[in-house]
Amino acid sequence: MNIPALLREKLLIALETAGVEIPDPARIQVSAAADLQFGDYQSNAAMMLAKPAKKNPRELAQQVVDAMDSDLCEMSIAGPGFINFKITPAAWTQNVIAQGNAPLLGIHQVPDSQTIVIDFSAPNVAKPMHIGHIRSTIIGECLGRIADRLGHQVIKDNHIGDWGTQFGMVTWAWKKGVDEGALETDPLQELLRLYRNASDLSKEDDKVREECRQELVALQQGDAENKAIWDRCVELSKKGLNQIYDRLGVTFDHWMGESAYNDQLAPLVSRLEQEGLARESEGALCLFSSEENPPKKDPFKIHRDGEWQDQPMIVRKNDGAFNYATTDIATVEHRVQEWQADQIWYVVDFRQGSHFEQLFDVAHRMGYNQVDLVHVSFGTILGKDGKPLKTRAGDLPQLADVLDDAVKAARLVVGEKSHLDTEEEKDQLAELIGVNSVKFTELAHHRMSDYVFDLDKMVALEGDTAPYLFYSYVRARSIFRKLEQEEIDRLNAEQIQLTEPAEIHIARMLARYGDSVRVVLDDYRPNLLCSYLLELARSFHSFFEACPVLKSEGVQRETRLILCDLTSRVIQDGLNLLGIDVPERM
């Protein structure tokens, strides 16, 4: 049962009955009311259609209300012609029953499923993930879960940086002395040590820098020893990265890194040149503007020194080497040709915006107009000083360290307030709260906003936090631990009856779940689902205080138990779509 959809259907029929011509039925919508004193839902259809129908908006609204036959609601007209719908208690009761029985809890899948490739996380091999990776990783995983739930075919691809200059340095340092024991216990830290060692020495010694370059050349030319070292670097890096991904609850369908496209780059560049899309400039092969767009909207133009100048995309450097731009073009080809992608979402830092504008322009010039290419950009994580978060040494904090710190902060809260029996249980709860509080804080902000990383606020039980939602879920489920299993088995949603305002309001909030999930993908904004879950939790606590559950009797008791059950299921399911697990006890 989808109340807004049912109201919209009846509204369209009423408009036709009133003799109103509807040029674009898709524009006729029923949305949640901004002010509940006027009703639960509203529509501005009469205001939209009055002028072409040559009618007064309020008069047209009245004609529609008179023609609309619905036992779902009471109708009224407000302002210049808003039609308000106040849902009846009986209709809310039926909606609770239907939502509780629905396999997706009121989420309606799209009628036109598409294949969506999501490119996210994408760390560099031989380096640990840092705090900068968390936004891409967490947002990408969440969008993938929601797209999948809505019925799309989702392909999650970790386009790791597994090819490039750093491997010359790592290989050089590896040969000078790798710690095999450290590779087994903490592979990413050992690979980072090798890289930093070579990087520091190459800055001081031209001979070392040249030796590192030669190691890279040997790798690119297929040297067996260097290839074996590279293979181990990739294998060990994946092992280390998966430890973080497992902790975060993040999975991928593919790990198609830069190296996967090496054999495609030379033929691709030759084709770009033959088709006239690329030309030589100062020894490099570049893509320039198509000159089809005005300069301000042309990603291949830049305003410098008072005039518009070319800003080409280099696809083959003057030394004959290819770069990540070349690889990205090959990646689009692969995803369209092999995976039949309808959409490709790049969940990447906003600072890469110019690169993706050029990439998307090139893809369309190559004829890939059937695919929708989207840069899902995001802002910066700040320290308490309002500046981008860094360690005292000036480096970006490693992600594993950030998660460890979050768990420590959560452990202090758990130690003070948890009712769990054993220290082991408290440690497990602290891990769950710490890691998921970081994830929820990330998702709760508009993706384009910067936010301050404050662990104490993240793990607090009060406020707009993950622990507040956990507490809401646990509070709802704790009721059922006080019941005999026989009573739980006897619960029958078909017999419930909503009468109290707080009961009706929690039903109203539960009914919004499906739309709250759907709108996330309108602009790739998980924060909309976070806001809904927080509002639902606040409504639940108000209901819980106003409507005693275990002290009530008969149909009233049954009704309130069903509302507690459904609320807990929606909170758990919504958090799962965000990539967040819930505790059963706190």
C-alpha positions in Angstrom: 0.0 0.0 0.0 1.5 3.3 -1.2 -0.7 6.1 0.2 0.9 9.0 -1.9 0.6 6.8 -5.1 -3.0 5.9 -4.3 -3.9 9.6 -3.7 -2.1 10.7 -6.9 -4.1 8.1 -8.9 -7.4 9.2 -7.4 -6.3 12.9 -7.9 -5.7 12.3 -11.7 -9.1 10.7 -12.0 -10.7 13.6 -10.2 -9.0 16.2 -12.5 -10.3 14.4 -15.5 -13.8 14.2 -14.0 -13.5 18.0 -13.5 -12.8 18.4 -17.2 -9.2 19.5 -16.7 -6.7 18.8 -19.5 -3.4 17.5 -18.1 -0.5 18.1 -20.6 2.1 16.3 -18.4 0.7 13.8 -15.9 4.2 13.2 -14.5 4.1 16.7 -13.0 1.1 16.0 -10.9 2.5 14.9 -7.6 1.3 14.3 -4.0 3.9 15.0 -1.4 4.2 14.9 2.4 2.7 18.0 3.9 5.1 20.7 5.3 2.8 21.4 8.2 0.8 18.5 9.7 -1.9 20.9 11.0 -3.2 21.1 7.4 -3.0 17.3 6.7 -0.6 14.5 6.0 -0.1 15.1 2.3 -0.8 17.9 -0.2 -0.8 18.7 -3.9 -0.5 21.9 -5.8 -2.1 20.4 -9.0 -5.0 22.9 -9.0 -2.5 25.8 -8.9 -0.5 24.3 -11.7 -3.4 23.6 -14.0 -5.7 26.6 -13.2 -4.2 29.1 -15.7 -4.3 26.9 -18.8 -7.8 25.7 -17.8 -8.8 29.4 -17.4 -10.1 28.8 -13.9 -9.5 30.2 -10.4 -7.1 27.9 -8.5 -9.3 27.7 -5.4 -12.4 27.1 -7.5 -10.6 24.4 -9.4 -9.3 22.8 -6.2 -12.9 22.7 -4.9 -14.1 21.0 -8.1 -11.4 18.4 -7.7 -12.2 17.8 -4.0 -15.9 17.4 -4.9 -15.0 14.9 -7.7 -12.5 12.9 -5.7 -13.8 9.7 -4.2 -11.6 8.4 -1.5 -12.1 6.6 1.8 -8.4 7.1 2.5 -8.7 10.7 3.7 -10.5 13.9 4.5 -9.7 16.8 2.1 -9.4 20.5 2.5 -8.2 23.5 0.6 -5.6 26.0 1.9 -4.0 29.2 0.7 -4.2 29.9 -3.1 -5.3 26.4 -3.9 -3.3 23.7 -2.1 -5.3 20.5 -1.8 -4.6 18.8 1.6 -5.3 15.2 2.5 -5.7 14.1 6.1 -5.4 10.3 6.2 -8.0 8.5 8.4 -7.0 6.3 11.3 -8.5 3.3 9.5 -6.3 4.0 6.5 -3.2 4.4 8.6 -4.1 1.1 10.3 -4.3 -0.7 7.0 -1.0 0.8 5.9 0.7 -0.5 9.0 -0.6 -3.9 8.2 0.4 -3.8 4.6 3.9 -2.4 5.4 4.5 -5.0 8.0 3.7 -7.8 5.6 5.6 -6.3 2.7 8.9 -8.0 2.0 10.7 -4.7 1.5 8.9 -2.8 4.2 7.2 -0.3 1.9 10.1 0.2 -0.5 8.9 0.0 -4.1 11.4 -1.2 -6.7 11.8 0.8 -10.0 9.9 -0.5 -13.1 12.9 0.1 -15.3 15.9 -1.5 -13.8 19.3 -0.4 -15.1 22.9 -1.7 -14.9 24.8 0.7 -12.7 28.6 0.6 -12.2 29.8 2.3 -9.1 33.5 3.3 -9.0 34.5 4.0 -5.4 37.2 3.8 -2.8 40.1 3.1 -5.2 43.2 3.3 -2.9 46.7 3.0 -4.2 48.4 -0.4 -3.8 51.4 -0.5 -1.5 50.0 2.3 0.7 47.5 2.1 3.6 44.2 3.8 3.2 44.0 7.2 4.9 41.1 9.3 6.2 40.6 10.8 2.8 39.4 7.4 1.5 36.5 7.0 3.9 34.1 9.4 2.2 34.4 7.6 -1.2 34.3 4.1 0.4 31.3 4.7 2.7 29.2 6.8 0.3 29.9 4.3 -2.6 28.9 1.3 -0.5 25.7 2.9 0.7 24.6 4.0 -2.8 25.3 0.5 -4.1 23.1 -1.0 -1.4 20.3 1.4 -2.1 20.4 1.0 -5.8 20.4 -2.8 -5.4 17.4 -2.6 -3.1 15.5 -0.4 -5.6 15.9 -3.2 -8.2 18.9 -2.1 -10.2 21.7 -4.4 -11.2 24.7 -3.0 -9.4 28.4 -3.6 -10.2 30.8 -2.3 -7.6 34.3 -1.8 -8.9 37.4 -1.0 -6.9 39.6 0.8 -9.5 42.8 0.5 -7.4 45.9 2.4 -8.3 48.1 -0.7 -8.9 50.5 0.8 -11.6 52.8 3.7 -11.7 55.9 5.5 -10.4 55.6 4.2 -6.8 56.3 0.6 -7.9 59.7 1.6 -9.2 60.5 2.9 -5.7 59.0 0.0 -3.9 60.8 -2.5 -6.1 64.1 -0.8 -5.6 63.7 -0.7 -1.8 62.4 -4.3 -1.8 65.6 -5.5 -3.4 67.7 -3.6 -0.9 66.0 -5.3 2.0 62.4 -6.3 2.6 61.2 -7.6 6.0 59.3 -10.8 5.2 58.0 -11.1 8.7 56.5 -7.6 8.6 54.9 -8.4 5.2 53.0 -11.2 6.8 51.8 -9.4 10.0 51.2 -5.9 8.5 51.8 -5.9 4.8 50.6 -2.3 4.1 52.9 -0.8 6.7 55.9 -2.7 5.4 55.2 -1.7 1.8 54.7 1.9 3.0 58.1 1.7 4.8 59.7 0.6 1.5 58.1 3.3 -0.5 59.0 6.1 2.0 62.6 4.8 2.2 63.1 4.9 -1.6 61.2 8.2 -1.9 63.3 10.0 0.7 66.6 8.7 -0.7 65.6 9.5 -4.3 65.1 13.1 -3.3 68.6 13.3 -1.9 70.4 11.2 -4.4 70.0 11.5 -8.2 71.5 8.1 -8.6 68.9 6.5 -6.4 66.1 8.3 -8.4 67.5 7.0 -11.7 67.8 3.5 -10.3 64.1 3.6 -9.2 63.1 4.8 -12.6 65.0 1.9 -14.2 63.2 -0.5 -12.0 59.9 0.9 -13.2 61.0 0.6 -16.8 62.0 -3.0 -16.3 58.6 -3.7 -14.7 56.8 -2.1 -17.7 58.9 -4.1 -20.1 58.0 -7.4 -18.4 61.1 -8.2 -16.3 60.3 -11.5 -14.5 61.8 -10.5 -11.2 60.1 -7.1 -11.0 56.8 -8.6 -12.2 57.0 -11.2 -9.4 57.6 -8.4 -6.8 54.8 -6.4 -8.2 52.4 -9.4 -8.1 53.3 -9.9 -4.4 52.8 -6.2 -3.7 49.3 -6.3 -5.2 48.4 -9.6 -3.4 49.6 -8.3 -0.1 48.0 -4.9 -0.5 44.6 -6.5 -1.2 45.1 -8.6 1.9 45.7 -5.5 4.0 43.0 -3.5 2.3 40.5 -6.3 2.9 41.1 -6.1 6.6 39.8 -2.6 6.5 36.9 -3.4 4.1 35.8 -6.3 6.3 35.8 -4.0 9.3 33.7 -1.5 7.4 31.4 -4.0 5.9 32.3 -3.0 2.4 32.4 -5.4 -0.6 33.3 -5.2 -4.3 32.3 -7.3 -7.3 35.5 -6.4 -9.1 39.0 -5.1 -8.4 39.8 -3.8 -11.9 42.8 -1.7 -11.2 44.8 0.5 -13.6 47.0 -2.5 -14.6 44.0 -4.4 -16.0 43.9 -2.0 -19.0 47.6 -1.9 -19.9 47.2 -3.9 -23.1 44.3 -1.7 -24.3 46.1 1.6 -24.0 48.3 1.6 -27.1 45.5 0.5 -29.4 43.1 3.0 -27.8 45.5 5.9 -28.3 46.1 4.9 -31.9 42.4 4.9 -32.5 41.9 8.3 -30.9 44.6 9.6 -33.2 43.2 8.0 -36.4 39.7 9.2 -35.7 41.0 12.8 -35.3 40.1 13.1 -31.7 43.7 13.4 -30.5 46.7 15.2 -32.0 50.3 15.8 -31.1 51.3 18.8 -29.1 54.9 19.5 -27.9 55.7 15.8 -28.3 52.7 14.5 -26.3 49.4 13.2 -27.7 46.5 15.3 -26.5 42.7 15.7 -26.7 41.6 19.3 -27.3 38.2 21.0 -27.3 35.6 20.1 -29.8 34.7 23.8 -29.9 31.0 22.9 -29.6 30.5 24.5 -26.2 30.9 28.1 -25.0 34.3 28.6 -23.3 32.7 28.9 -19.8 31.2 25.4 -20.2 34.1 23.8 -22.1 36.2 21.6 -19.8 39.1 21.9 -22.4 39.3 25.7 -21.9 40.8 27.7 -19.1 40.7 31.5 -18.6 44.3 32.7 -18.1 46.0 36.0 -18.6 42.7 37.6 -19.7 41.9 35.1 -22.5 40.5 31.6 -23.0 43.3 29.1 -23.6 43.4 25.4 -24.4 43.5 23.0 -21.5 44.1 19.6 -23.2 43.9 16.1 -21.8 47.1 14.3 -22.3 46.7 10.6 -23.2 50.3 9.8 -24.2 53.2 11.8 -22.6 56.2 13.0 -24.6 58.2 10.0 -23.3 55.7 7.6 -24.8 54.1 6.7 -21.4 50.4 6.6 -20.8 48.7 8.1 -17.7 45.6 7.7 -15.6 43.5 9.7 -18.1 44.3 7.2 -20.8 43.4 4.4 -18.4 40.1 6.1 -17.4 39.0 6.3 -21.1 39.8 2.6 -21.5 37.8 1.9 -18.3 34.7 3.6 -19.7 35.0 1.5 -22.8 35.3 -1.7 -20.8 32.3 -0.9 -18.6 30.1 -0.1 -21.5 31.2 -2.9 -23.8 31.7 -5.7 -21.4 29.3 -4.9 -18.5 26.7 -3.1 -20.6 26.5 -0.2 -18.2 23.6 2.2 -18.4 25.1 4.4 -15.7 28.6 4.8 -14.2 28.9 6.7 -10.9 32.4 7.9 -9.9 32.4 8.5 -6.2 35.4 10.7 -6.1 36.7 13.9 -4.3 35.3 17.2 -5.7 38.9 18.2 -6.6 38.8 15.8 -9.5 35.8 17.6 -11.1 37.7 19.0 -14.0 39.2 15.6 -14.9 35.8 14.0 -15.0 34.2 16.8 -17.0 36.9 16.1 -19.7 36.5 12.3 -19.4 32.8 12.5 -19.9 33.2 14.8 -22.8 35.7 12.5 -24.5 33.4 9.5 -23.8 30.5 11.1 -25.6 32.7 12.2 -28.5 33.7 8.6 -28.9 30.1 7.7 -29.3 29.3 6.4 -25.8 26.1 8.5 -25.5 24.0 5.6 -24.2 25.7 5.6 -20.8 24.9 8.2 -18.1 28.3 9.3 -16.5 28.0 10.9 -13.1 30.7 12.4 -10.8 29.4 11.9 -7.3 31.7 14.4 -5.6 32.1 15.1 -2.0 33.8 17.7 0.4 36.5 17.6 2.9 36.9 16.2 6.5 38.1 18.8 8.8 39.8 18.8 12.2 38.5 20.7 15.2 40.6 23.6 14.0 38.5 23.9 10.9 41.4 22.8 8.6 41.6 19.6 6.6 42.3 16.7 9.1 46.0 15.8 9.4 48.3 14.3 11.9 50.9 16.3 13.9 53.5 15.3 11.3 51.3 16.9 8.6 50.2 13.6 7.0 46.6 12.4 6.5 45.7 10.1 9.4 45.6 6.4 8.4 42.1 5.0 8.3 42.9 2.1 10.6 44.2 4.5 13.2 41.0 6.6 12.9 38.8 3.5 13.4 40.9 2.4 16.4 40.5 5.8 18.0 36.8 5.7 17.4 36.5 2.3 19.1 38.5 3.7 22.1 36.2 6.6 22.4 33.2 4.3 22.2 34.7 2.0 24.8 34.7 4.8 27.3 31.0 5.4 26.7 30.2 1.7 26.9 32.1 1.3 30.1 30.1 4.1 31.7 26.6 3.3 30.4 26.3 -0.3 29.1 24.3 -2.9 30.9 26.2 -5.8 29.3 27.6 -8.5 31.6 31.1 -9.3 30.3 34.1 -7.2 29.2 34.2 -9.2 26.0 30.6 -8.2 25.2 31.5 -4.5 25.9 34.6 -4.7 23.7 32.4 -6.1 20.8 29.8 -3.4 21.4 32.6 -0.7 21.4 33.9 -2.0 18.0 30.4 -1.9 16.5 29.6 1.6 17.9 33.0 3.1 17.1 33.2 2.0 13.5 29.6 2.6 12.7 29.5 6.0 14.3 32.3 7.1 11.9 30.2 5.7 9.0 27.0 7.3 10.1 28.6 10.7 10.7 30.0 10.6 7.2 26.6 9.7 5.6 24.6 12.1 7.8 26.2 15.1 6.2 25.4 16.4 2.7 28.1 14.9 0.6 29.3 18.3 -0.7 29.6 19.8 2.8 32.8 19.8 4.8 32.4 18.5 8.3 34.4 18.5 11.5 35.7 15.1 12.7 34.8 14.9 16.4 34.9 11.5 17.9 33.3 12.5 21.2 30.2 13.7 19.4 30.1 10.7 17.1 29.8 8.1 19.8 27.4 10.1 22.1 24.1 8.5 23.0 22.4 11.8 22.6 22.1 13.9 19.4 22.0 12.9 15.8 24.3 10.0 16.1 24.4 6.3 15.3 24.3 5.3 19.0 21.0 7.2 19.4 19.6 5.1 16.6 21.1 1.9 18.1 19.4 2.8 21.4 16.1 3.4 19.7 16.3 -0.1 18.0 17.4 -1.8 21.2 14.6 -0.1 23.2 12.0 -1.3 20.7 13.3 -4.9 20.7 13.8 -5.0 24.5 10.0 -5.2 25.0 9.9 -8.5 23.2 12.4 -10.0 25.6 9.9 -9.4 28.4 7.2 -11.4 26.6 6.5 -15.1 26.6 7.2 -16.6 23.2 3.6 -17.8 23.0 2.4 -14.2 23.1 4.9 -13.1 20.4 3.7 -16.0 18.2 0.1 -14.9 18.7 0.6 -11.4 17.5 -1.8 -10.6 14.7 -1.4 -7.4 12.8 -4.7 -7.9 11.1 -6.5 -7.1 14.4 -4.7 -3.8 15.3 -6.5 -0.4 15.6 -4.8 3.0 15.7 -6.5 5.5 17.9 -4.1 7.7 19.8 -2.3 10.6 18.1 1.1 9.2 19.0 0.2 5.9 17.4 -1.0 7.6 14.3 2.1 9.7 14.1 4.5 6.8 14.3 2.4 5.1 11.6 2.7 8.3 9.5 6.5 8.3 9.9 6.8 4.6 9.0 4.8 5.2 5.8 7.5 7.6 4.6 10.2 4.9 4.6 9.9 3.9 1.0 10.0 7.4 -0.3 12.9 8.3 2.0 15.0 5.5 0.4 13.9 6.3 -3.2 14.9 10.0 -3.0 18.5 9.2 -2.0 19.3 8.4 -5.6 17.8 11.6 -7.0 20.9 13.5 -6.0 23.1 10.7 -4.5 22.4 11.9 -0.9 22.5 9.3 1.8 22.0 12.1 4.4 18.3 12.1 3.4 17.9 8.6 4.7 19.9 9.4 7.8 17.6 12.4 8.6 14.5 10.2 8.1 15.8 7.5 10.5 16.6 10.1 13.1 13.1 11.6 12.8 11.6 8.2 13.0 13.6 7.4 16.2 12.4 10.7 17.8 8.8 9.9 16.9 9.2 6.4 18.4 10.5 7.8 21.7 7.6 10.2 21.8 5.2 7.3 21.1 6.9 5.1 23.7 6.5 7.8 26.4 2.9 8.6 25.5 1.6 5.1 24.9 2.5 2.4 27.5 3.0 -0.9 25.8 3.2 -3.7 28.3 0.7 -2.0 30.7 -2.0 -1.8 28.0 -4.4 -4.6 27.2 -6.2 -6.3 24.4 -6.2 -4.7 20.9 -4.4 -1.7 22.2 -1.5 -3.8 23.6 -1.4 -5.7 20.3 -1.4 -2.5 18.3 1.5 -1.0 20.2 3.5 -4.2 20.1 3.1 -4.3 16.3 4.2 -0.7 16.0 7.3 -1.4 18.1 8.1 -4.4 16.0 7.7 -2.5 12.7 9.7 0.5 13.9 12.6 -1.7 14.9 12.5 -3.5 11.6 12.5 -0.2 9.6 15.4 1.2 11.7 17.4 -1.9 11.3 16.7 -2.1 7.5 17.4 1.6 7.0 20.7 1.3 8.8 21.6 -1.8 6.8 21.1 0.2 3.6 23.6 2.7 5.0 26.0 -0.2 5.6 25.5 -0.1 9.4 24.9 -3.1 11.7 22.8 -2.8 14.8 23.4 -4.3 18.3 20.7 -6.4 19.9 21.7 -5.2 23.4 23.5 -2.2 24.8 
